[in-house]
Amino acid sequence: MRHLASEFNRLDLGRIELADYRWPDDPSQFGSVLHDSSHHMGTTRMSQSPKTGVVDRDCKIHDIDNLFIASSSVFPTGGYSNPTLTTIALTIRLADHLKNFLD
């Protein structure tokens, strides 16, 4: 991050302010300084039933015929890493479904 901050500064792209903490010397203590990101996952959960979720397997809101959601908010659970590629795959799948739905 220090190298990235230095390059941003050198290229006049902006300024990165780094948190003022020191990595632990003991690798088993890295968990004390590593944190998850704030991905809003699971807030519009995918489920077969409106009793347990908000959207069906095609990302359509239950009981609303023309409202779809394509985001990590439909994930029933979250993983340990960034959801971007899974969200893109879900969006492509929804686009294919909508294309067939609209034809």
C-alpha positions in Angstrom: 0.0 0.0 0.0 2.9 2.4 0.7 4.2 1.8 -2.9 0.7 2.4 -4.3 0.3 5.6 -2.3 3.7 6.8 -3.5 2.8 6.1 -7.1 -0.5 7.9 -6.8 1.3 10.9 -5.3 4.1 10.8 -8.0 1.6 10.6 -10.8 -0.7 13.3 -9.2 -3.7 10.9 -9.3 -4.7 11.6 -5.7 -3.7 11.0 -2.2 -4.0 7.7 -0.2 -4.0 8.0 3.5 -2.8 4.8 5.1 -4.0 3.5 8.4 -1.5 4.0 11.2 -0.9 0.4 12.3 2.0 -2.1 12.3 1.7 -5.6 11.0 2.2 -8.1 13.8 5.5 -10.0 13.8 3.7 -13.2 14.6 1.8 -14.4 11.5 -0.8 -16.1 13.7 -1.8 -12.6 14.8 -2.6 -11.3 11.3 -6.3 -11.9 12.0 -6.2 -9.0 14.5 -5.5 -6.5 11.7 -7.4 -8.1 8.7 -11.1 -7.2 8.3 -13.9 -8.1 5.9 -15.2 -5.5 3.5 -18.7 -4.1 3.7 -20.4 -6.0 0.9 -24.2 -5.9 1.4 -24.8 -9.5 0.9 -28.0 -11.4 1.8 -30.3 -8.4 2.2 -32.5 -9.6 -0.7 -31.9 -13.3 -0.3 -32.5 -15.8 -3.1 -35.0 -18.5 -2.1 -37.6 -20.8 -3.5 -40.2 -19.3 -1.2 -41.1 -15.7 -0.3 -41.2 -16.9 3.4 -37.4 -17.4 3.3 -36.2 -15.0 0.7 -36.9 -12.0 -1.5 -36.1 -13.2 -5.0 -36.5 -16.5 -6.8 -33.7 -18.4 -8.7 -34.1 -16.1 -11.7 -33.5 -13.0 -9.4 -37.2 -12.0 -9.8 -38.8 -10.5 -6.7 -41.4 -13.0 -5.5 -45.0 -11.9 -6.5 -43.8 -9.0 -8.8 -43.6 -10.0 -12.4 -41.3 -7.3 -13.8 -38.8 -6.6 -11.0 -35.4 -8.3 -10.9 -32.3 -7.8 -8.7 -28.8 -8.6 -9.8 -26.4 -8.0 -7.0 -24.6 -9.7 -4.2 -27.6 -8.9 -2.0 -29.4 -12.0 -3.4 -26.7 -14.3 -2.1 -28.1 -16.6 0.6 -24.7 -16.6 2.3 -21.4 -14.7 2.0 -18.0 -16.1 1.3 -14.6 -15.1 2.5 -13.5 -13.1 -0.6 -14.8 -10.4 -2.9 -18.1 -11.2 -4.6 -17.5 -9.3 -7.8 -16.9 -12.3 -10.2 -19.9 -14.2 -8.8 -22.0 -11.0 -9.1 -21.0 -10.6 -12.8 -21.8 -14.3 -13.5 -25.2 -13.9 -11.8 -25.8 -10.7 -13.9 -24.9 -12.5 -17.1 -27.2 -15.4 -16.2 -30.0 -12.9 -15.5 -29.4 -11.1 -18.8 -29.7 -14.5 -20.6 -32.9 -15.2 -18.8 -34.4 -11.8 -19.6 -33.4 -12.1 -23.2 -35.3 -15.4 -23.4 -38.1 -14.0 -21.3 -38.6 -11.0 -23.6 -38.3 -12.9 -26.9 
